[in-house]
Amino acid sequence: MRNAELTRLLGTLTCRLQERDTTMANAMTNENPSTFPMIVLAGAGGDLGDRIARALVSRGATVHALVRAGTARTKLDALSALGAVAVPVDYDDPASLERACGGGACVVSVLNGLEPVILGAQGRLLDAAVAAGVPRFIPSDFSLDFTKTRPGDNRNMDLRRAFMQRIDRAPIRATSILNGAFADLLTGDAPIILHRPKKVLYWGSADQAFDFTTKDDVARYAALAALDDAAPRVLRIAGDVVSPRGLAATMTALRGQRFDLWRAGGTGLLGAIIRTVRALTPRSDATFPVWQGMQYLRDMSTGRGKLASLDNDRYGSMPWTSARDVLRAAASA
C-alpha cells in the first residue's frame, strides 16, 4: 500500500509539473503582441519628442525613433541610452518610410515646422503608415483647440487644420491630442508674467480662462494614447485652467509681493498689432516668429482656442502639474 500510495503521489506531482510547464510555454508562445507594441516615433530629436520617447519606454513599449541621415552621434547614443531604437529614414523616400513603419502599432508624429514639414514630411509619413498597414496615427497637433479657431487667424493652426482634413480622408485611425499652451512657457518665453514691473499682462478680459499643460504631462498622456487602441479622434487635456487674474494672485502668493494686472488692450488691438508686425516680416521662415506667438495668445485671449470637455481622466487619476507648481519651481530655482 505504501509503494502504491507513493507511486500515485509521484504520478500526480509529475502531471501537475507537466501542466505548469505547458501553461508557461503556451504563455510564452502565444503572448499577446500588443503587450509590448512597437511605436514608431517621428521627431524624437526635439524636446517634446524626447519626452514622449522616454514615457513610451517607461511603459514597456518598443520605440523605433525615426532619425534623418546625418543625425549627430550624440543624439543616436542618447536614444539608445533611453531604450529606443534609432531608425534612419529619408522623408523624401516613400519606400524608406514604409519600411520604417512596418510592424508598428501606432505612428506618433512630433514633427515641427511649417508647410514643408507639417503637410510635406508628415504627409509622406502618413502615406507610409497607411502603405505599411499601421492601424493608428497621432499627428503633431499638441496645441490649443484649432478645431474652433478662425481660418486665417493663426498660421500654424491653419496647417494643423489642413493636415486634419487630409488624415480624415486616409484609411487609418487618427487621434489628435490638444493640450492648450505648454505651461513651461510661463517661466520664460510667454510674454504674460512680467517679473520686474511685477505685472501680469493680458488682452481682453482678465477672467478669460487659459489652458496650460506641461510638456512632461503631455508626453505621459501621449504615450498612454499611443498604447490605447480605442483612443478617440480627439483628446483634450489641460494640466491647469487659470485666468490672468488667477496668475496674478498666484505670483503674489509665491513672491510675497503684489503682482498687478496690466491690460494692454482689447483683442481687436492685438489683431491690429499682429498685422503690423507680420507685414514687417512677411517671409519669415521661422516656425515661431514674434507675430506667431501673438497669434497664439490672441486665440487664447478670445477664448476661441479654449478646450472643453477635458479627457484628463481617460487613463485614470494622473498627477497633473498646475501653473502654480511650475511657477513655484521657477521661483525656487
C-alpha positions, 0 to 999 in steps of 0.5 A: 500500500505504501509503494502504491500510495507513493507511486500515485503521489509521484504520478500526480506531482509529475502531471501537475509539473507537466501542466505548469510547464505547458501553461508557461510555454503556451504563455510564452508562445502565444503572448499577446503582441500588443503587450509590448507594441512597437511605436514608431516615433517621428521627431524624437530629436526635439524636446517634446519628442524626447519626452514622449520617447522616454514615457513610451519606454517607461511603459514597456513599449518598443520605440523605433525613433525615426532619425534623418541621415546625418543625425549627430552621434550624440543624439543616436547614443542618447536614444539608445541610452533611453531604450529606443531604437534609432531608425534612419529614414529619408522623408523624401523616400516613400519606400524608406518610410514604409519600411520604417513603419512596418510592424508598428502599432501606432505612428506618433508624429512630433514633427515641427515646422511649417508647410514643408514639414507639417503637410510635406514630411508628415504627409509622406509619413502618413502615406507610409503608415497607411502603405505599411498597414499601421492601424493608428496615427497621432499627428503633431497637433499638441496645441490649443483647440484649432478645431474652433479657431478662425481660418486665417487667424493663426498660421500654424493652426491653419496647417494643423487644420489642413493636415486634419482634413487630409488624415480624415480622408486616409484609411487609418485611425487618427487621434489628435491630442490638444493640450492648450499652451505648454505651461513651461512657457510661463517661466520664460518665453510667454510674454504674460508674467512680467517679473520686474514691473511685477505685472501680469499682462493680458488682452481682453478680459482678465477672467478669460480662462487659459489652458496650460499643460506641461510638456512632461504631462503631455508626453505621459498622456501621449504615450498612454494614447499611443498604447490605447487602441480605442483612443478617440479622434480627439483628446483634450487635456489641460494640466491647469485652467487659470485666468490672468487674474488667477496668475496674478494672485498666484505670483503674489502668493509665491513672491510675497509681493503684489503682482498687478494686472496690466491690460494692454488692450482689447483683442481687436488691438492685438489683431491690429498689432499682429498685422503690423508686425507680420507685414514687417516680416512677411517671409519669415521662415521661422516656425515661431516668429514674434507675430506667431506667438501673438497669434497664439495668445490672441486665440487664447485671449478670445477664448476661441482656442479654449478646450472643453470637455477635458479627457484628463481622466481617460487613463485614470487619476494622473498627477497633473502639474498646475501653473502654480507648481511650475511657477513655484519651481521657477521661483525656487530655482 
